[in-house]
Amino acid sequence: MKTTPEHNERMAKLTFASVYPHYITKVERKDRTKEELHQVIAWLTGFDENALQEMIDEKATFKTFFDKATLNPNAPKITGVICGYRIEEIENPLTKQVRYLDKLVDELAKGKKMEKILRK
């Protein structure tokens, strides 16, 4: 499934703060913790607790969020299908980064071991 320019634009304008509570709900419903979620986000983006809270407080768009992030060099090892899209086939860099995050949250919620999620 190919992303459309409209889809990519929607991803860029979406705020991290609007999606973050859904991430928390998703992982906690599956007996994972907010701390584990933050560990996964920190691994992908380099954001510590303060930087993450800053992104939430300023209602940063995903474009701003990933512009300020230092993407983990192992992020391209995140593959598979998320939300109907095969990650490795997504051409738009920002959309790919958002789907990386979605995939990590999904793996956390599915009970995968942290060592596997953090692709060392």
C-alpha positions as CSV (number, residue, x, y, z in Angstrom):
1,M,0.0,0.0,0.0
2,K,1.5,3.3,-1.1
3,T,1.1,6.4,1.0
4,T,-0.5,9.4,-0.7
5,P,0.7,13.0,-0.6
6,E,-2.4,13.8,1.5
7,H,-1.6,11.0,3.9
8,N,1.9,12.2,4.3
9,E,0.7,15.8,4.9
10,R,-1.8,14.6,7.5
11,M,1.0,12.8,9.3
12,A,3.2,15.9,9.3
13,K,0.4,18.1,10.8
14,L,-0.7,15.6,13.5
15,T,0.5,16.5,16.9
16,F,2.4,14.1,19.1
17,A,0.4,15.3,22.1
18,S,-2.8,14.1,20.4
19,V,-1.5,10.6,19.8
20,Y,0.6,10.1,23.0
21,P,-2.4,9.4,25.3
22,H,-3.5,6.6,22.9
23,Y,0.0,5.1,23.1
24,I,-0.3,5.0,26.9
25,T,-3.8,3.5,26.8
26,K,-2.7,0.9,24.3
27,V,0.4,-0.3,26.3
28,E,-1.3,-0.1,29.7
29,R,-4.3,-2.1,28.5
30,K,-1.8,-4.9,27.8
31,D,-0.1,-4.6,31.2
32,R,2.9,-2.7,30.0
33,T,4.0,0.6,31.7
34,K,4.3,4.2,30.8
35,E,8.0,3.9,31.8
36,E,8.5,1.1,29.2
37,L,6.7,3.3,26.6
38,H,9.1,6.2,27.4
39,Q,12.1,3.8,27.1
40,V,10.9,2.8,23.6
41,I,10.4,6.4,22.6
42,A,13.8,7.4,24.0
43,W,15.5,4.6,22.1
44,L,14.0,5.7,18.8
45,T,14.2,9.5,19.2
46,G,16.9,10.2,21.9
47,F,14.3,12.2,23.9
48,D,14.7,12.0,27.7
49,E,11.7,12.6,30.0
50,N,12.1,16.4,29.9
51,A,12.5,16.6,26.1
52,L,9.5,14.3,25.7
53,Q,7.4,16.5,28.1
54,E,8.5,19.6,26.2
55,M,7.2,18.1,22.9
56,I,3.9,17.3,24.6
57,D,3.6,20.7,26.2
58,E,4.3,22.7,23.0
59,K,1.9,20.4,21.1
60,A,4.7,19.7,18.6
61,T,3.6,18.2,15.2
62,F,5.1,15.0,14.2
63,K,7.2,17.0,11.7
64,T,8.7,19.1,14.6
65,F,8.9,16.0,16.8
66,F,11.1,14.1,14.4
67,D,13.0,17.2,13.2
68,K,14.2,17.6,16.8
69,A,14.8,13.9,17.4
70,T,18.1,12.1,16.9
71,L,16.9,8.9,15.2
72,N,18.5,5.7,16.5
73,P,20.9,4.3,13.8
74,N,19.1,0.9,14.2
75,A,15.7,2.3,13.3
76,P,15.8,0.9,9.8
77,K,15.8,-2.5,11.4
78,I,12.1,-1.8,12.2
79,T,10.2,-3.7,9.5
80,G,6.9,-5.2,8.9
81,V,3.3,-4.0,8.5
82,I,1.7,-1.4,10.6
83,C,-1.7,0.3,9.9
84,G,-1.8,-1.5,6.5
85,Y,1.6,-0.1,5.3
86,R,4.8,-2.1,4.9
87,I,7.3,0.1,6.7
88,E,10.3,-0.7,4.5
89,E,8.3,0.4,1.4
90,I,7.3,3.8,2.7
91,E,9.1,6.5,0.7
92,N,8.3,9.6,2.7
93,P,10.9,9.9,5.5
94,L,8.6,11.5,8.1
95,T,5.8,9.0,7.5
96,K,8.3,6.2,7.8
97,Q,9.5,7.6,11.2
98,V,6.0,7.9,12.5
99,R,5.3,4.3,11.5
100,Y,8.5,3.2,13.2
101,L,7.1,4.7,16.4
102,D,3.7,3.1,15.8
103,K,5.4,-0.3,15.2
104,L,7.4,-0.1,18.4
105,V,4.4,0.8,20.5
106,D,2.5,-2.1,18.9
107,E,5.3,-4.5,19.7
108,L,5.4,-3.3,23.3
109,A,1.6,-3.7,23.6
110,K,1.8,-7.2,22.1
111,G,4.2,-8.2,24.9
112,K,7.4,-8.5,23.0
113,K,10.6,-8.5,25.1
114,M,12.3,-5.2,25.4
115,E,15.6,-6.6,24.0
116,K,13.7,-7.5,20.7
117,I,11.9,-4.2,20.5
118,L,15.0,-2.1,21.0
119,R,16.8,-3.9,18.1
120,K,20.4,-3.9,19.4
